[in-house]
Amino acid sequence: MTEPGSEKSRTTKPNEPGAKPGDGKVVRLSLSLDTQLDTRLREAAAESGVTISAWVSQAIEERLDRIKADLEEDAMIQQRLRELDEFFGPVPDDIAREVDEEMIRLGLMDPKDRR
C-alpha cells in the first residue's frame, strides 16, 4: 500500500466501471498478491466484464457490508441475551460449562473461548 498521506487521487467519470455516488475521487493503492490469487483475480474480473480495480472495489465493499451486518446482528443477539437474562436470570455456571463443552465437541466453539 502507499505511505499514509501519499495517496494519489483522480476523478472518475460517473459511468466508469466501479464509479459510485460520492465525491468522484479514488485513491491509488499498491497491492501485493500471491501469483495464484492474481491469476484468479484477473480471471474473475474478466469474466465479470469489469476492471480489476472495479472488481476489487466491489469485493471490498461487499465484505465491509457483511462485516457491518454481522456486527449489527451480534449487537441484536447480545441485546436479546440481556433481555433473557433479565427475564429468566443468568444461566447457571455449570449449565454454561456443559453447553460450552458440547459446542466444542461439535466444532462450533474454539476451546480457548471456553467459560
C-alpha distances in whole Angstrom, upper triangle without the diagonal:
4,7,9,11,10,9,12,14,17,20,21,24,26,27,23,22,20,21,22,24,23,22,21,17,14,11,9,5,4,6,8,12,15,17,20,17,16,20,20,18,19,23,22,21,24,26,25,25,22,19,16,14,17,18,14,15,18,17,15,18,20,19,18,22,23,22,24,27,27,27,29,31,31,32,35,36,36,38,41,41,42,44,46,46,48,50,51,50,47,47,49,47,49,48,45,45,46,44,41,43,43,40,39,41,40,37,36,35,33,36,34,34,38,40
4,6,8,6,6,9,12,15,18,20,23,25,27,24,23,21,21,22,24,22,21,20,16,13,10,8,6,6,9,11,15,18,20,23,20,19,23,23,21,22,25,25,23,26,28,27,27,24,20,18,16,19,20,17,17,20,20,17,20,23,22,21,24,26,24,26,29,29,29,31,34,33,34,37,38,38,40,43,43,44,46,48,48,50,52,53,52,49,50,52,50,52,51,47,47,49,47,44,46,47,43,42,45,44,40,39,38,36,39,36,37,40,42
4,6,5,7,11,14,17,20,22,26,28,29,27,26,24,24,25,26,24,22,22,18,16,12,11,9,10,12,14,18,21,23,26,24,22,26,27,24,25,29,28,27,29,32,31,31,27,24,22,19,22,23,20,19,23,23,20,22,25,24,22,26,28,26,27,30,30,29,32,35,34,35,38,39,38,40,43,43,44,46,48,48,50,52,53,52,49,49,51,49,52,51,47,47,50,47,44,46,47,44,43,46,45,41,40,39,37,39,37,37,40,42
4,6,7,11,13,17,20,22,25,27,29,26,26,23,23,23,24,22,20,20,17,15,11,12,11,12,14,17,20,24,26,28,26,25,28,29,26,27,31,30,28,31,33,31,32,28,25,23,20,22,24,20,19,23,23,19,21,24,23,21,24,26,24,25,28,29,28,30,33,32,32,36,37,36,38,41,41,41,44,46,46,47,50,51,50,47,48,50,48,50,50,46,46,49,46,44,46,47,43,42,45,45,41,40,38,36,39,36,36,40,41
4,6,9,11,15,18,20,24,26,28,26,26,23,23,23,23,20,18,19,15,14,11,12,12,14,17,19,23,26,28,31,28,27,30,31,27,29,32,31,29,32,34,32,32,28,25,24,21,23,25,22,20,24,24,21,22,26,25,23,26,28,26,26,30,31,30,32,35,34,34,37,39,38,40,43,43,43,46,48,48,49,52,53,52,50,50,53,51,53,53,49,49,52,49,47,49,50,46,46,49,48,44,43,41,40,42,39,39,43,44
4,6,10,13,16,19,23,25,27,24,24,22,22,23,24,21,19,18,15,13,10,9,10,11,15,18,21,25,26,29,26,25,28,29,26,26,30,29,27,30,33,31,30,27,23,22,19,21,23,21,20,23,24,21,23,26,25,24,27,29,28,28,32,32,32,34,36,36,36,39,41,41,42,45,46,46,48,50,51,52,54,56,54,52,53,55,53,56,55,51,51,54,51,48,50,51,48,47,50,49,45,44,43,41,44,41,41,45,46
4,6,10,13,15,19,21,23,20,21,18,18,19,20,18,16,15,11,9,6,6,7,10,13,16,20,23,25,27,24,22,26,26,23,24,27,26,24,27,29,27,27,23,20,19,15,18,20,17,16,20,21,18,19,23,22,21,24,26,25,26,29,30,29,31,34,34,35,37,39,39,40,43,44,44,47,49,49,50,53,54,53,51,51,54,52,55,54,50,50,52,50,47,49,50,46,45,48,47,43,42,41,40,43,40,40,44,45
4,7,10,13,16,19,21,18,19,17,17,18,19,17,15,13,9,8,6,6,8,11,14,18,21,24,26,28,25,23,26,27,23,23,27,26,23,25,28,27,25,22,19,18,15,17,20,18,16,20,21,19,20,24,24,23,25,28,27,28,31,32,32,33,36,37,37,39,41,41,43,45,46,47,49,51,52,53,55,57,56,54,54,57,55,58,56,53,53,55,52,50,52,52,49,48,51,49,46,44,44,43,46,43,43,47,48
4,7,10,13,15,18,15,17,15,14,15,16,14,11,9,6,5,5,7,10,13,16,20,22,26,27,29,26,24,27,27,23,23,27,26,22,25,27,25,24,20,18,17,14,16,19,17,15,18,20,18,19,22,23,22,24,27,26,26,29,31,31,32,35,36,36,38,40,41,42,44,46,46,48,50,51,52,54,56,55,53,54,57,55,58,56,53,54,55,52,50,52,53,49,49,51,49,46,44,44,43,46,44,44,47,49
4,7,10,13,15,13,14,13,12,14,15,13,10,8,5,6,7,8,12,15,18,22,24,27,28,30,27,24,27,27,23,23,26,25,21,23,26,24,22,19,16,17,13,15,18,17,15,18,21,19,19,23,24,23,25,28,28,28,30,33,32,33,36,37,38,40,42,43,43,46,47,48,50,52,53,54,56,57,57,55,56,59,58,60,58,55,56,57,54,52,54,54,51,50,53,51,48,46,46,45,49,47,46,50,51
4,7,9,12,10,13,12,10,11,12,11,8,5,5,7,10,11,15,18,20,24,26,29,30,31,28,26,28,28,24,24,26,25,22,23,26,23,21,18,16,17,14,14,18,18,15,18,21,20,19,23,24,23,24,28,28,28,30,32,32,33,36,37,37,39,42,42,43,45,47,48,49,51,53,53,55,57,57,55,56,59,58,60,59,55,56,58,55,53,55,55,51,51,54,52,49,47,47,46,50,48,47,51,52
4,6,8,7,9,9,7,9,11,10,9,5,6,7,11,12,15,18,20,24,25,28,29,30,27,24,26,26,22,21,24,22,19,20,23,20,18,15,13,15,12,12,15,16,13,15,19,18,17,20,23,22,23,26,27,27,29,31,32,32,34,36,37,38,40,42,42,44,46,47,48,50,52,53,54,56,56,55,55,58,57,60,58,54,55,57,53,52,54,53,50,50,52,50,47,45,45,45,49,47,46,50,51
4,6,5,9,10,7,10,11,11,11,7,10,11,14,16,19,22,23,27,28,31,31,32,29,26,28,27,24,23,25,23,20,21,23,20,18,15,14,17,14,13,17,18,16,17,20,20,19,22,24,24,24,27,29,28,30,33,33,33,36,38,38,39,42,43,44,46,48,49,50,52,53,54,56,57,58,56,57,60,60,62,60,56,58,59,55,54,56,55,51,52,54,52,49,47,48,48,51,50,49,52,54
4,6,9,9,6,7,8,10,10,7,11,12,16,18,21,24,25,28,29,32,32,32,29,27,29,28,24,24,25,23,20,21,22,19,17,15,15,18,15,13,17,18,15,16,19,20,18,20,23,23,22,25,27,26,28,31,31,31,33,36,36,37,40,41,41,43,45,46,47,49,51,52,53,55,55,54,55,58,58,60,58,54,56,57,53,52,54,54,50,51,53,50,47,45,46,47,50,49,48,51,52
4,6,8,6,9,10,13,14,11,14,14,18,19,22,24,25,28,28,31,31,31,28,26,27,26,23,22,23,21,18,18,20,16,14,12,13,16,15,12,15,17,15,15,19,20,18,20,23,23,23,26,28,27,28,31,32,32,34,37,37,38,40,42,42,44,46,48,48,50,52,53,54,56,56,55,56,59,58,60,58,55,56,57,54,52,54,53,50,50,52,50,47,45,46,47,50,49,48,51,53
4,6,5,9,11,13,14,10,12,12,15,16,18,21,22,25,25,28,27,28,25,23,24,23,20,18,20,18,15,16,18,15,12,10,10,13,11,9,13,15,13,13,17,18,17,19,22,22,22,25,27,27,28,31,32,32,34,36,37,38,40,42,43,44,46,47,48,50,52,53,54,56,56,55,55,58,58,59,57,54,55,56,53,51,53,52,48,49,51,48,46,44,45,45,49,48,47,50,52
4,6,9,12,14,15,12,13,12,15,15,17,19,20,22,22,25,25,25,22,20,20,19,16,15,17,15,11,13,14,11,9,6,7,10,9,6,9,12,10,10,14,15,14,16,19,20,20,22,24,24,26,28,29,30,32,34,35,36,38,40,40,42,44,45,46,48,50,51,52,54,54,52,52,55,55,56,54,51,52,53,49,48,50,49,45,46,48,45,42,40,41,42,45,45,44,47,49
4,6,10,12,13,11,11,10,13,14,15,18,18,21,21,24,24,24,21,19,20,19,15,15,17,15,12,14,15,12,11,8,8,10,7,4,8,9,7,7,11,12,11,13,16,16,16,19,21,21,22,25,26,27,28,30,31,32,34,36,37,39,40,42,43,45,46,48,49,50,51,49,49,52,52,53,51,48,49,50,46,45,47,46,42,43,45,42,39,38,39,39,42,42,40,44,46
4,7,9,10,7,9,9,12,14,16,19,20,23,24,27,27,27,24,22,24,23,19,19,21,19,15,17,19,15,14,11,11,13,10,8,11,12,10,10,14,14,12,15,18,17,17,20,22,22,23,26,27,27,29,31,32,33,35,37,37,39,41,42,43,45,47,48,49,51,51,50,50,53,53,55,53,49,51,52,48,47,49,48,45,45,47,45,42,40,41,41,45,44,42,46,47
4,6,9,7,10,10,13,16,18,21,21,25,25,28,29,29,26,24,26,24,21,21,23,20,18,20,21,17,17,14,14,15,13,10,13,13,10,10,14,13,11,13,16,15,15,18,20,19,20,23,24,24,26,29,29,30,32,34,34,36,38,39,40,42,44,45,46,48,48,47,47,51,50,52,50,47,49,50,46,45,47,46,43,44,46,43,41,38,39,40,43,42,40,44,45
4,7,7,10,12,15,18,20,24,24,28,28,32,33,33,29,28,30,28,25,25,27,24,21,24,24,21,20,18,18,19,16,14,17,17,13,13,17,16,13,16,19,17,16,20,21,20,21,24,25,24,27,29,29,30,33,34,34,36,38,39,40,42,44,44,46,48,48,47,48,51,51,53,51,48,50,51,47,46,49,48,44,45,48,45,43,40,41,41,45,44,42,45,46
4,6,8,10,13,16,19,22,24,27,28,32,33,33,30,29,31,29,26,26,28,26,23,26,27,23,23,20,19,20,17,15,18,18,14,15,18,17,14,17,19,17,17,21,21,20,22,25,25,24,27,29,29,30,33,34,34,36,38,39,40,42,44,44,46,48,48,47,48,51,51,53,51,48,50,51,48,46,49,49,45,46,48,46,43,41,41,41,45,43,41,45,46
4,6,9,12,15,18,22,23,27,29,32,33,34,31,29,32,31,27,27,30,27,24,27,29,25,24,21,20,21,17,16,20,19,16,17,20,18,16,20,22,20,20,24,24,22,25,28,27,27,30,32,31,33,36,36,37,39,41,41,42,45,46,47,49,51,51,49,50,54,53,56,54,50,52,54,50,49,51,51,47,48,51,49,46,43,43,43,47,45,43,47,48
4,7,10,13,16,20,22,25,27,30,31,32,29,27,29,28,24,24,27,25,22,24,26,22,21,18,17,18,15,14,17,17,14,16,19,18,16,19,21,20,20,24,25,24,26,29,29,29,32,33,33,35,37,38,39,41,43,43,45,47,48,49,51,53,53,51,52,55,55,57,55,52,53,55,51,49,52,52,48,48,51,49,46,44,44,44,47,46,44,48,49
4,7,10,13,17,19,23,24,28,29,30,27,25,28,27,23,24,26,25,21,24,26,23,22,18,17,17,13,14,17,16,13,16,18,17,16,19,21,19,21,24,24,23,26,28,28,29,32,33,33,35,37,38,39,41,43,43,45,47,48,49,51,53,53,51,52,55,54,56,55,51,52,54,51,49,51,51,47,47,50,48,45,43,43,43,46,44,43,47,48
4,7,10,13,15,19,21,24,25,27,23,21,24,24,20,20,23,22,19,21,24,21,20,16,14,14,10,11,14,13,10,13,16,14,14,17,19,17,19,22,22,22,25,27,27,28,31,32,32,34,36,37,38,40,42,42,44,46,47,48,50,52,52,50,50,53,52,54,53,49,50,52,49,46,49,49,45,45,48,46,42,41,40,40,43,41,41,44,46
4,6,10,12,16,18,22,23,25,22,20,23,23,19,20,23,22,19,22,25,22,22,18,15,14,11,12,15,13,11,15,16,14,15,18,18,17,20,22,22,22,25,27,27,28,31,32,32,34,36,37,38,40,42,42,44,46,47,48,50,52,51,49,50,52,51,53,52,48,49,51,48,45,48,48,44,44,46,45,41,40,39,38,41,40,39,43,44
4,7,10,13,16,20,21,23,20,18,21,21,18,18,21,21,18,21,23,22,21,17,14,13,10,12,14,12,11,15,16,15,16,19,19,19,22,24,24,24,27,28,29,30,33,33,34,37,38,39,40,43,44,44,47,48,49,50,53,54,53,51,51,54,52,54,53,49,50,51,49,46,48,48,44,44,47,45,41,40,40,39,42,40,40,43,45
4,6,10,13,16,18,20,17,15,19,19,16,17,20,20,18,20,23,22,22,18,15,12,10,13,14,11,11,15,15,13,16,19,18,18,21,23,22,23,26,27,27,29,32,32,33,35,37,37,39,41,42,43,45,47,47,49,51,52,51,49,49,51,50,52,50,47,47,49,46,43,45,46,42,41,44,42,39,37,37,36,39,37,37,40,42
4,7,10,14,15,18,15,13,17,18,15,16,19,19,18,20,23,22,22,19,16,13,11,15,15,12,13,17,17,15,18,20,19,20,23,24,24,25,28,29,29,31,33,33,35,37,38,39,41,43,43,45,47,48,49,51,53,54,53,50,50,52,50,52,51,47,47,49,46,43,45,45,42,41,43,42,38,37,37,35,38,36,37,40,43
4,6,10,12,14,12,10,14,15,12,14,17,17,16,19,21,21,21,18,15,12,11,14,14,11,13,16,14,13,17,19,17,18,21,22,22,24,26,26,27,30,31,31,33,36,36,37,39,41,41,43,45,46,47,49,51,51,51,48,48,50,48,49,48,45,44,46,43,41,42,42,39,38,40,38,35,34,34,32,35,34,34,38,40
4,7,9,12,10,9,13,14,12,14,17,17,17,19,22,22,23,20,17,14,14,17,16,13,15,18,16,15,19,21,19,20,23,24,23,26,28,28,28,31,33,32,34,37,37,38,40,42,42,44,46,47,48,50,52,52,51,48,48,50,47,49,48,44,44,45,43,40,41,41,38,36,39,37,34,33,33,31,34,33,33,37,40
4,6,8,6,6,9,11,10,11,14,15,15,17,19,20,21,19,17,13,14,17,15,12,15,17,15,15,19,19,18,20,23,23,22,25,27,27,28,31,32,32,34,36,36,37,40,41,41,43,46,46,47,49,51,51,51,48,47,49,46,48,46,43,43,44,41,38,39,39,36,35,36,35,31,31,31,30,33,31,32,36,39
4,6,5,6,9,10,10,12,14,15,16,18,20,21,22,21,19,15,17,19,17,15,18,20,17,18,21,22,20,22,25,24,24,27,29,28,30,33,33,33,36,38,38,38,41,43,42,44,47,47,48,50,52,52,51,48,47,49,47,47,46,43,42,43,41,38,38,39,35,34,35,34,30,31,31,29,32,31,32,36,39
4,5,5,6,9,10,11,12,14,15,16,18,20,21,20,18,15,17,19,17,16,19,21,19,20,23,23,22,24,27,27,27,30,31,31,33,35,36,36,38,41,40,41,44,45,45,47,50,50,51,54,55,55,54,51,50,52,50,50,49,46,45,46,44,41,41,41,38,36,38,36,33,33,34,32,35,34,36,39,42
4,5,5,6,9,10,11,12,14,15,17,18,20,19,18,15,18,19,17,16,19,20,17,19,22,22,21,24,26,25,26,29,30,29,31,34,34,34,37,39,39,40,43,44,44,46,48,48,49,52,53,53,53,50,48,50,48,49,47,44,43,44,41,39,39,39,36,34,35,33,30,31,32,30,33,33,34,37,40
4,5,5,6,9,10,10,12,14,15,16,18,17,16,12,15,16,13,12,16,17,14,15,19,18,17,20,22,22,22,25,26,26,28,31,31,31,34,36,35,37,40,41,41,43,45,45,46,49,50,50,50,47,46,48,46,47,45,42,42,42,40,37,38,37,34,33,34,32,29,29,30,29,32,31,32,35,38
4,5,5,6,9,10,11,12,14,15,16,15,13,10,12,15,12,11,15,16,14,16,19,19,18,21,23,23,24,27,28,28,30,32,33,33,36,38,38,39,42,43,43,45,48,48,49,52,53,53,53,50,49,51,49,50,49,45,45,46,43,40,41,41,38,36,38,36,33,33,33,32,35,35,35,39,42
4,5,5,6,9,10,11,12,14,15,15,14,11,14,16,13,13,17,18,16,18,21,21,20,23,25,25,26,29,30,30,32,34,35,35,38,40,40,41,44,45,45,47,49,50,51,53,55,55,54,52,51,53,51,52,50,47,46,47,44,42,42,42,39,37,39,36,33,34,35,34,37,37,37,41,44
4,6,5,6,9,10,10,12,14,14,13,11,14,15,12,12,16,15,13,16,19,18,18,21,23,22,23,26,27,27,29,31,31,32,35,36,36,38,41,41,42,44,46,46,48,50,51,51,51,49,48,50,48,49,47,44,44,44,41,39,40,39,36,35,36,33,31,31,32,31,35,35,35,38,41
4,5,5,6,9,10,11,12,11,10,7,10,11,8,8,12,12,11,13,16,16,16,18,20,20,21,24,25,25,28,30,30,31,34,35,35,37,39,40,41,43,45,46,47,49,51,51,51,48,47,50,48,49,47,44,44,45,42,40,41,40,36,36,37,35,32,31,32,32,35,35,35,38,41
4,6,5,6,9,10,10,10,9,6,10,11,9,10,14,14,13,16,18,18,19,21,23,23,25,27,28,29,31,33,33,35,37,38,39,41,43,44,45,47,49,49,50,53,54,54,54,52,51,53,52,53,51,48,48,48,45,43,44,43,40,39,41,38,35,35,36,36,39,39,39,42,45
4,6,5,6,9,10,10,11,9,13,13,11,12,16,15,14,17,19,19,20,23,24,24,26,28,29,29,32,33,34,35,37,39,39,41,43,44,45,47,49,49,51,53,54,54,54,52,51,53,52,53,51,48,48,48,45,43,44,43,39,39,40,37,35,34,36,36,39,39,39,42,45
4,5,5,6,9,9,10,9,12,11,8,10,13,12,11,14,16,15,16,19,20,20,22,25,25,26,28,30,30,32,34,35,36,38,40,40,41,44,45,46,47,50,51,51,51,49,48,51,49,50,48,45,45,45,42,41,42,40,37,37,38,35,32,32,34,34,37,37,37,40,43
4,5,5,6,5,6,5,9,8,6,8,11,11,11,14,15,15,17,19,20,21,23,25,25,27,29,30,31,32,35,36,37,39,40,41,43,45,46,47,49,51,52,52,53,51,50,52,51,52,50,47,48,48,45,43,44,43,40,39,41,38,35,35,36,36,39,39,39,42,45
4,5,5,6,7,8,11,11,9,12,15,14,14,17,19,19,20,23,24,24,26,28,29,30,32,34,34,36,38,39,40,42,44,45,46,48,49,50,52,54,55,55,56,54,53,56,55,55,53,50,51,51,48,46,47,46,42,42,43,41,38,37,39,39,43,42,42,45,48
4,5,8,10,11,14,13,10,13,16,14,14,18,19,18,20,23,23,23,26,28,28,29,32,33,33,35,37,38,38,41,43,43,44,47,48,48,50,53,53,54,54,52,51,54,53,54,52,49,49,49,46,44,46,44,41,41,42,39,36,36,38,38,42,42,41,44,47
4,6,9,10,12,10,8,12,13,11,12,16,16,15,18,20,20,21,24,25,25,27,29,30,30,33,35,35,36,39,40,41,42,45,46,46,48,50,51,52,52,51,50,53,52,53,50,48,48,48,45,44,45,43,40,40,41,38,36,35,37,37,41,41,40,44,46
4,7,9,12,10,9,13,14,13,14,17,18,18,20,22,23,24,26,28,28,30,32,33,33,36,38,38,39,42,43,44,45,48,49,49,51,53,54,55,56,54,53,56,55,56,54,51,52,52,49,47,49,47,44,44,45,42,40,39,40,41,44,44,44,47,49
4,7,8,6,6,10,11,10,12,15,15,16,18,20,20,22,24,25,26,28,30,31,32,34,36,37,38,40,41,42,44,46,47,48,50,52,53,54,54,52,52,55,54,55,53,50,51,51,48,46,48,47,43,43,45,42,39,38,39,39,43,43,42,45,48
4,5,5,6,9,10,11,12,14,15,17,18,20,21,23,24,26,27,29,30,32,33,34,36,37,39,40,42,43,45,47,48,49,51,53,54,55,55,53,52,55,54,56,54,50,51,52,48,46,48,47,44,43,45,43,40,39,40,39,43,42,42,45,48
4,5,5,6,8,10,10,12,14,15,16,18,20,21,22,24,26,27,28,30,31,33,34,36,37,39,40,42,43,45,46,47,49,51,52,53,53,51,50,53,52,53,51,48,48,49,46,44,45,45,41,41,42,40,37,36,37,36,40,39,39,42,45
4,5,5,6,9,10,10,12,14,15,16,18,20,21,22,24,26,27,28,30,31,33,34,36,37,39,40,42,43,45,46,48,49,51,52,52,50,49,52,51,52,51,47,48,49,46,44,45,45,41,41,43,41,37,36,37,36,40,39,38,42,44
4,6,5,6,9,10,10,12,14,15,16,18,20,21,22,24,26,27,28,30,31,33,34,36,37,39,40,42,43,45,46,48,49,50,50,49,48,51,50,52,50,47,47,48,45,43,45,44,40,41,43,40,37,36,36,36,40,39,38,42,44
4,5,5,6,9,10,11,12,14,15,17,18,20,21,22,24,26,27,28,30,32,33,34,36,37,39,41,42,43,45,47,48,49,49,47,46,49,48,49,47,44,45,46,42,40,42,41,38,38,39,37,34,33,34,34,37,37,36,39,42
4,5,5,6,8,10,10,12,14,15,16,18,20,21,22,24,25,27,28,30,31,33,34,36,37,39,40,42,43,45,46,47,47,45,44,47,46,47,46,42,43,44,41,38,40,40,36,36,38,35,32,31,32,31,35,34,33,37,39
4,5,5,6,9,10,11,12,14,15,16,18,20,21,22,24,26,27,29,30,31,33,35,36,37,39,40,42,43,45,46,46,44,44,47,46,47,46,42,43,44,41,39,41,40,37,37,39,37,34,32,32,32,36,35,34,37,39
4,5,5,6,9,10,10,12,14,15,16,18,20,21,22,24,26,27,28,30,31,33,34,36,37,39,40,42,43,44,45,43,42,45,45,46,44,41,42,43,39,38,40,39,35,35,38,35,32,30,31,32,35,35,33,37,39
4,5,5,6,9,10,11,12,14,15,16,18,20,21,22,24,26,27,28,30,31,33,35,36,37,39,41,42,43,43,41,40,43,42,43,41,38,39,40,36,35,36,36,32,32,34,32,29,27,28,28,32,31,30,34,36
4,5,5,6,8,10,10,12,14,15,16,18,20,21,22,24,25,27,29,30,31,33,35,36,37,39,41,41,41,39,39,42,41,42,41,37,38,39,36,34,36,35,32,32,34,32,29,27,27,27,31,30,29,32,34
4,5,5,6,9,10,10,12,14,15,16,18,20,21,23,24,26,27,29,30,32,33,34,36,38,39,40,40,38,38,41,41,43,41,37,38,39,36,34,37,36,32,33,35,33,30,28,28,29,32,31,30,33,35
4,6,5,6,9,10,10,12,14,15,16,18,20,21,22,24,26,27,28,30,31,33,34,36,37,38,39,37,37,40,39,41,38,35,36,37,34,32,34,33,30,30,33,30,27,25,26,27,30,30,28,32,33
4,5,5,6,9,10,10,12,14,15,16,18,20,21,22,24,26,27,28,30,31,33,35,36,37,37,35,34,37,36,38,36,33,33,34,31,29,31,31,27,27,30,27,25,23,23,23,27,26,25,28,30
4,5,5,6,9,10,11,12,14,15,16,18,20,21,23,24,26,27,29,30,31,33,35,36,36,34,34,37,36,38,36,32,34,35,32,30,32,32,28,29,31,29,26,24,24,24,28,27,25,28,30
4,5,5,6,9,10,10,12,14,15,16,18,20,21,22,24,26,27,28,30,32,33,34,34,33,33,36,36,38,35,32,34,35,31,30,33,32,28,29,32,29,27,24,25,25,29,28,26,29,31
4,5,5,6,9,10,10,12,14,15,16,18,20,21,22,24,26,27,28,30,31,32,32,31,30,33,33,35,32,29,31,31,28,27,29,28,24,25,28,25,23,20,21,22,26,25,23,26,28
4,5,5,6,9,10,10,12,14,15,16,18,20,21,22,24,25,27,29,30,31,31,29,29,32,31,33,31,27,29,30,27,25,28,27,23,24,27,25,22,20,20,20,24,23,21,24,25
4,5,5,6,9,10,11,12,14,15,17,18,20,21,23,24,26,27,29,30,30,28,29,32,31,34,32,28,30,31,28,27,30,29,25,27,30,27,25,22,22,23,26,25,23,26,27
4,5,5,6,9,10,11,12,14,15,16,18,20,21,22,24,26,27,28,29,27,27,31,30,32,30,27,29,30,26,25,28,28,24,26,28,26,24,21,21,23,26,25,23,25,26
4,5,5,6,9,10,10,12,14,15,16,18,20,21,22,24,26,26,26,25,24,28,27,29,27,24,25,26,23,22,25,24,20,22,25,22,20,17,17,19,22,22,19,22,23
4,5,5,6,9,10,10,12,14,15,16,18,20,21,23,24,25,25,23,24,27,26,29,27,23,25,27,23,22,25,25,22,23,26,24,22,19,18,19,22,21,18,21,22
4,5,5,6,9,10,11,12,14,15,17,18,20,21,23,24,24,23,24,27,27,30,27,24,27,28,25,24,27,27,23,25,28,26,24,21,21,22,25,24,21,24,24
4,5,5,6,9,10,11,12,14,15,16,18,20,21,22,23,21,21,25,25,27,25,22,24,25,22,21,24,24,20,22,25,23,22,18,18,20,23,23,20,22,22
4,5,5,6,9,10,10,12,14,15,16,18,20,21,21,19,19,22,22,24,22,19,21,23,19,18,22,21,18,20,23,21,20,16,16,18,20,20,16,18,19
4,5,5,6,9,10,11,12,14,15,17,18,20,20,18,19,23,23,25,23,20,23,24,21,21,24,24,21,23,26,25,23,20,19,21,23,22,19,21,20
4,5,5,6,9,10,11,12,14,15,17,18,19,18,19,22,23,26,23,20,23,25,21,21,25,24,21,24,27,25,24,20,20,22,25,24,21,22,21
4,5,5,6,9,10,10,12,14,15,16,16,15,16,19,20,22,20,17,20,21,17,17,21,20,18,20,23,21,21,17,17,19,21,21,18,19,18
4,5,5,6,9,10,10,12,14,15,15,13,14,18,18,21,19,16,19,20,17,17,21,21,18,21,24,22,22,18,17,19,21,20,16,18,16
4,5,5,6,9,10,11,12,14,14,14,15,19,20,23,21,18,21,23,20,20,24,24,22,24,27,26,25,21,21,23,25,24,20,21,20
4,5,5,6,9,10,11,12,13,13,14,18,19,22,19,17,20,21,18,19,23,22,20,23,26,24,24,20,20,23,24,24,21,21,20
4,5,5,6,9,10,10,10,9,10,14,15,18,16,13,17,18,15,16,20,19,18,20,23,22,22,19,18,20,22,22,18,18,16
4,5,5,6,9,10,9,9,11,15,16,19,17,15,19,20,18,19,22,22,21,23,26,25,25,22,21,23,24,23,19,20,17
4,5,5,6,9,9,10,13,16,18,21,19,17,21,22,20,21,24,24,23,26,28,27,27,24,23,26,27,27,23,23,21
4,5,5,6,7,8,10,13,16,18,16,15,18,19,17,18,22,21,20,23,26,25,25,22,22,24,25,25,22,21,19
4,5,5,4,5,7,11,13,16,14,13,17,18,16,18,21,21,20,23,25,25,26,22,21,24,24,24,20,19,17
4,6,5,8,11,14,16,19,17,17,20,22,20,21,25,25,24,27,29,29,29,26,25,27,28,27,24,23,20
4,6,9,11,14,17,20,17,17,21,22,20,22,25,25,24,27,29,29,30,27,26,29,29,29,26,25,22
4,7,8,11,14,16,14,14,18,19,17,20,22,22,22,25,27,27,28,25,24,27,27,27,24,22,20
4,7,9,12,14,13,13,16,18,17,19,21,22,22,24,26,27,28,25,24,26,26,26,22,21,18
4,6,9,12,10,10,13,15,14,15,18,19,19,21,23,24,25,22,20,22,22,22,19,17,14
4,6,8,7,6,10,11,10,12,15,16,16,18,20,21,22,19,18,20,19,20,17,15,12
4,6,5,6,9,10,11,12,15,16,17,18,20,21,23,21,19,21,19,20,17,15,12
4,5,5,6,9,10,10,12,14,15,16,18,20,21,19,17,18,16,17,15,12,8
4,5,5,6,9,10,11,13,14,15,17,19,20,19,17,18,16,18,16,12,10
4,5,5,6,9,10,11,12,14,15,17,18,17,16,18,16,18,16,12,11
4,5,5,6,9,10,11,12,14,15,16,14,13,15,14,15,12,9,7
4,5,5,6,9,10,10,12,14,15,14,12,13,11,13,11,7,6
4,5,5,6,9,10,11,12,14,14,12,14,13,15,13,10,10
4,5,5,6,9,10,11,12,11,10,13,12,14,12,10,10
4,5,5,6,9,10,10,9,7,9,8,11,9,6,7
4,5,5,6,9,10,10,9,10,8,11,10,8,9
4,5,5,6,9,9,9,11,11,14,13,11,12
4,5,5,6,5,5,8,9,12,11,9,12
4,5,5,6,5,6,6,10,9,8,11
4,5,8,8,9,9,13,13,12,15
4,6,8,10,11,15,14,13,16
4,6,7,9,12,12,12,16
4,7,10,12,11,11,14
4,6,8,7,8,11
4,5,6,7,11
4,5,5,9
4,5,9
4,6
4
